């Protein structure tokens, strides 16, 4: 799966839709990405989608 792939959000309310849209503007630093990689080195996919 490419690094740019993401699940398609399916909000159940306007609040969730607003949260999903706001997430598109989120900027992660190199430190953020390193921490995420440390927690989920396979991108959080586990073995099921590789």
C-alpha positions as a Markdown table, in Angstrom:
| # | Residue | x | y | z |
|---|---|---|---|---|
| 1 | Unk | 0.0 | 0.0 | 0.0 |
| 2 | Unk | 1.5 | 3.4 | -0.9 |
| 3 | Unk | 2.5 | 5.7 | 1.9 |
| 4 | Unk | -0.2 | 8.2 | 0.7 |
| 5 | Unk | -3.1 | 5.7 | 1.1 |
| 6 | Unk | -5.7 | 6.4 | 3.7 |
| 7 | Unk | -9.0 | 5.0 | 4.7 |
| 8 | Unk | -12.0 | 6.8 | 3.3 |
| 9 | Unk | -13.8 | 8.5 | 6.1 |
| 10 | Unk | -17.5 | 7.9 | 6.4 |
| 11 | Unk | -18.7 | 10.5 | 9.0 |
| 12 | Unk | -21.9 | 9.8 | 10.8 |
| 13 | Unk | -22.5 | 13.4 | 11.8 |
| 14 | Unk | -21.5 | 16.9 | 10.8 |
| 15 | Unk | -19.1 | 17.1 | 13.7 |
| 16 | Unk | -17.3 | 14.0 | 12.5 |
| 17 | Unk | -17.2 | 15.4 | 9.0 |
| 18 | Unk | -15.7 | 18.7 | 10.3 |
| 19 | Unk | -13.1 | 16.7 | 12.2 |
| 20 | Unk | -12.2 | 14.6 | 9.1 |
| 21 | Unk | -11.8 | 17.7 | 7.0 |
| 22 | Unk | -9.7 | 19.5 | 9.6 |
| 23 | Unk | -7.4 | 16.5 | 9.7 |
| 24 | Unk | -6.4 | 17.2 | 6.0 |
| 25 | Unk | -4.7 | 20.4 | 7.3 |
| 26 | Unk | -2.7 | 18.6 | 9.9 |
| 27 | Unk | 1.1 | 18.9 | 9.5 |
| 28 | Unk | 3.3 | 16.2 | 11.0 |
| 29 | Unk | 6.9 | 17.0 | 11.9 |
| 30 | Unk | 9.8 | 14.6 | 11.4 |
| 31 | Unk | 9.7 | 13.9 | 15.2 |
| 32 | Unk | 5.9 | 13.1 | 14.9 |
| 33 | Unk | 6.5 | 10.7 | 12.1 |
| 34 | Unk | 9.4 | 9.0 | 13.9 |
| 35 | Unk | 7.2 | 8.5 | 17.0 |
| 36 | Unk | 4.4 | 7.0 | 14.8 |
| 37 | Unk | 6.9 | 4.7 | 13.1 |
| 38 | Unk | 8.2 | 3.7 | 16.5 |
| 39 | Unk | 4.7 | 2.8 | 17.6 |
| 40 | Unk | 3.5 | 1.2 | 14.4 |
| 41 | Unk | 6.5 | 0.3 | 12.2 |
| 42 | Unk | 4.4 | -1.4 | 9.6 |
| 43 | Unk | 2.1 | 1.6 | 9.3 |
| 44 | Unk | -0.5 | 0.1 | 11.5 |
| 45 | Unk | -1.5 | -2.4 | 8.9 |
| 46 | Unk | -0.2 | -5.5 | 10.7 |
| 47 | Unk | 0.3 | -8.5 | 8.4 |
| 48 | Unk | -3.2 | -8.4 | 6.9 |
| 49 | Unk | -2.8 | -5.9 | 4.1 |
| 50 | Unk | 0.8 | -6.5 | 3.0 |
